[in-house]
Amino acid sequence: MKIKHVFKWSALAILLVLFAWFEFAYWTSTNDCGRSIPAGAERMKAIKYCEYGLPDDVLKLEQVEKPAPNDNQILVRVRAVSLRFIDGGMLQGGIGRLVFGLRKPKNTIPGSDFAGTVEAVGKNITEFKPGDEVFGVRAGCLAEYICVRSAGAIVSKPRNVTFEQAASIPTALVALQGLRDTAHLKAGQKILINGASGGVGTFAVQIAKSLGAEVTGVCSTHNVDLVKSLGADHVIDYAKEDFTTGDERYDVIYDLVNNRSFAERRRVLNPGGICILAGVGGSGMRKETLFNLAGELTAALRSKFSKEKFVIFGVDINKKDLDVLRDLTESGRVMPALTKIYPLTETAAAYNYLETGHASGKIAITIE
């Protein structure tokens, strides 16, 4: 048999195996929806979504079994949850199905960033006690109660903010690590933040200022005052001015929108500067999202051959940096820009607002 025929049939065999695996994984993809609560079990309220779809169609307020902590867990009475830009995309599936479940979502309670009060602790827990106010990250937190591992991402809540504000703080991990660890932002450097009025951008402005940088924020007309109030030295209204055509040059571009070409952004970087690619603009998974992701990859690859670097950034959720953010908040150097609060019964409305792609600051859901 000729070599080219061997390759042809080998490729075909691989495709058939992959197709069979996908079909099997798709049709066996399931979740806990439809399971009854055991007799005598304690109940609580939670938001659930059993199928992929639009917020109004799939988000339901239901009674579910209340969790009980094991010896190494903390039971938290959740008081507030904030939304991240990816939360809407999780509901609708899209390419996220490869992670969240092919046919149906595997984890049926959404939400990840929470704040609340310790209700009970396992016998091995010494760091927290009932009544302590905490915040952190734990998947499936849009519920009255959650169990969090003692080694998980949970720390004491800042004393000077509300539960809704505290639930917004974990989003700042993206800004803190991107600016401090990837960009190595230093006092006196000039930074441009594209998307300065969004959930991450509002934190990025404040963290950049706390590091001593000269900050320029890019946002829409109706968010100019918000970005100024956060401490930005300069604000560019993108409806009136194109930051890529100006005379100013920056040591760092922190790009949460990725709506400019590699050449345009490189033009306004100082020699040896860096562009941190930390977002794709707006929230959820829309038509332009894939194009923006492709643009990030292309820019990062092209920068391998230039002095100016474009780096795709990924967040590391950890207790140490949550502690750093708590301290920054208690000192007043960082304050969550919370712009909308919804009750648990209006969770779908919160997701719909997020999905407009133009939400400013952070959105929180209160659980009473």
C-alpha positions, 0 to 999 in steps of 0.5 A: 500500500502506498504511503499516501494511502496509509496517511489517508486511511489513518486520518479517516480512522482518527476522524471516525474515532473522534466523531464516535467519542463526540456522539457518545459524550454528547448523548451521555452528557447529563446533570442532576436535574430531575433528581428528587430531594431525599426525604427529611433533607434540609432545603434551600433556595438556588438558581438552577439551569438544566438546559442551555439557552437564554436567561429568561428561558433557563434560569429558575429559582428552585428548592434544592438540598442544603449542603453539609460541610465535611471535616475540612469544609466551611458552610457559608451563608451566601449574602451576595454574588457578582457576575463575571463576563463569562457567566452569560456564555456559560448559560448559552453553551456555544464553544463553552460546551466543551468545558461545561457539558456537551448536551447539558450543563454539568454544573447546574447552579451558576455563579462563582464570586461570592460573599457571605457569613460562615454558618458552620465549620468542619472539625479540622477548621481553625482559620474561620468560625461561625459568624465570620464575614468572608468572600471568595470564589467557588463554582455554583454559589448562586444559592443560599448556602455553599460549602467551601474547602478550607484550602479553597479561595476564601478569605476574610471580608474587608470591613469597610465594604458591603457584601455586594461590594465584597462579592465583586472583588475576586474579579480584580484578580485579573487586573492585579496579576495582569499588571503586577506579574505579567506587565511588571508595571512600575511607578512612573510608567504610562499605561493605557487601559482599553475597556476601563469602565468594565468589571475588570477595567474599573479595578485595573485603573485603581490597581495601576494607580496604586502601583504608581503608574500614569493611567489613561482609560478608554471608555464610552462617553457616558462612562467618562465620569466613572473612570475619572472618579476611579483616579485615571489621570486621562480619559479617552472617549472612544466615540470622539478620539482614536487612541491608536492615532494620537501622539502619546506612547505607553509602556503598557497597554492593558487591553480588555476589548481587543478591537484594534489590530496588532499594528495599531496597538504596536504603534502607540507602545514605547520600544520594548513595551507590552500589551496585555491581552486580558479580554475580548470585549463585552460579555458572553459568546457573540459572533465577534467573540471568536474573531477577537479570540483569533485576533489575540492569538495572532497578535501574540504570535506576531509579537514573537518577532518584535521588540513589543510583546503581546501576551495573552493573560490567564488568571490564577485564583488563589487565597494569597492574592485575595488577601492582597485585594482585601488589604487594598480595599481596606486601605481605600486604594481599591474600591469596587465600582458596583453599579447595579444590584438585583435580588435573587428573584431577578437573576435573569434580568441581571444576566440580560443586562450583562449580556448587552455587552455594555455593562459598566462596573460590577453587577451583584445579586443579593441573596436575602 
